[in-house]
Amino acid sequence: MINFEITSKYNNARAGLLHTKHSIIETPVFMPVGTLGSVKGISKDILYKYNFDILLANTYHLMLRPGMDLIKKFGGLNKFMSWKKAILTDSGGFQIMSLGKNVKVDDEGVTFRSHIDGNLVRLNAEKSIEIQRNLNATITMSFDECIPHPFSHSDTLSSLNRSTNWTKRSLSSYKARKGYGIFGILQGGMHKDLRKKSAEELSYLDFDGYAIGGLAVGEGYELMSNITKFSTTFLPFEKPRYLMGVGYPKDILEAVKNGVDMFDCVLPTRSGRTGLAFTSEGYVKIRNAIFSKDNRPLDENCDCEICQNYSRAYLHHLVKSSEILGSVFITQHNLYFYRKLMKKIRDSIIKGNLDNLKL
């Protein structure tokens, strides 16, 4: 069991503290994605330095490699990757959906072939919870079915009924421990009546928090924002709310205004590896020729060590030369940008001027 304390409110936005076994997490919070037990190219020391208190790892990928038995022998994922703070593990539903036609779904679970060695793999709610328990996840996610967009109302309803059943089974299989928690995942596609149905059914179950899943799958900003705002109105006020896979700064700000507390996305790290930087003045595609002789820092309003020590011209050179250090530096800056973004949002909620915040 984990404790969520709402310390400040501004309209529907909340600032709070999520008390867990491994860390006390200030919300709203952005969780860097460490799918395989690492945030690509970034050491734990940088993550500690930037005050990240929680990471996301992935059940699907870790069960395939290196395998839950090995990680269990090391005492869980925290000890395996030498990370002392909280870890949230995705249940694997979204990754399985991405396999497309290579997945067979039935009411009991899913069958698919490993993308690593082609072996047939079976995963269901009980197995997903077992894997996450062996990973010693601070926050476990219920097993769900994530559908693509667009999806018909009837097919979405069938999927939702299946997901709700899996969610109940996930909760039944979960063994509560002090400082650890489990979140239920809201589904229902882009259909408001099904989103309401999902939220109401899950709210009757005693989860430690609730996630809004099935968004950021190509539906567009307006629809995503609309569904998020609609969904939060049916979720328990006193529990943390997590919007899965959403990461553009404007999307995060809008979701916070609609009552969301937690976010994750590969955007800052994946963009960093392609040379795309987030700055106070918008995106900078550092590989563009215009930056080849630019002696300014990546972001003149940023005090991270990358911006304090290196020019755009040097970063351009690294990225154009395919030097690994270029990807590392841009990723590091992007993570600092996101940490600073969340602090700005939190401070604005506490001070009561969130509507005046400019990104």
Secondary structure, DSSP 8 states (H G I E B T S, - for coil): --EEEEEEEETTEEEEEEE-SS-EEEESEEE-B-TTSS-TT--HHHHHHTT--EEEEEHHHHHHTT-HHHHHHTTSHHHHHT--SEEEEE-SHHHHHTTGGGEEE-SSEEEEE-TTT--EEEEEHHHHHHHHHHTT-SEEE-------SS--HHHHHHHHHHHHHHHHHHHHH----TT-EEEEEE--TT-HHHHHHHHHHHHTS--SEEEE-S-SSSS-HHHHHHHHHHHHTTS-TTS-EEETT---HHHHHHHHHTT--EEE-SHHHHHHHTTEEEETTEEEETTSGGGTT--SBS-TT--SHHHHH-BHHHHHHHHHTT-HHHHHHHHHHHHHHHHHHHHHHHHHHHHT-GGG---
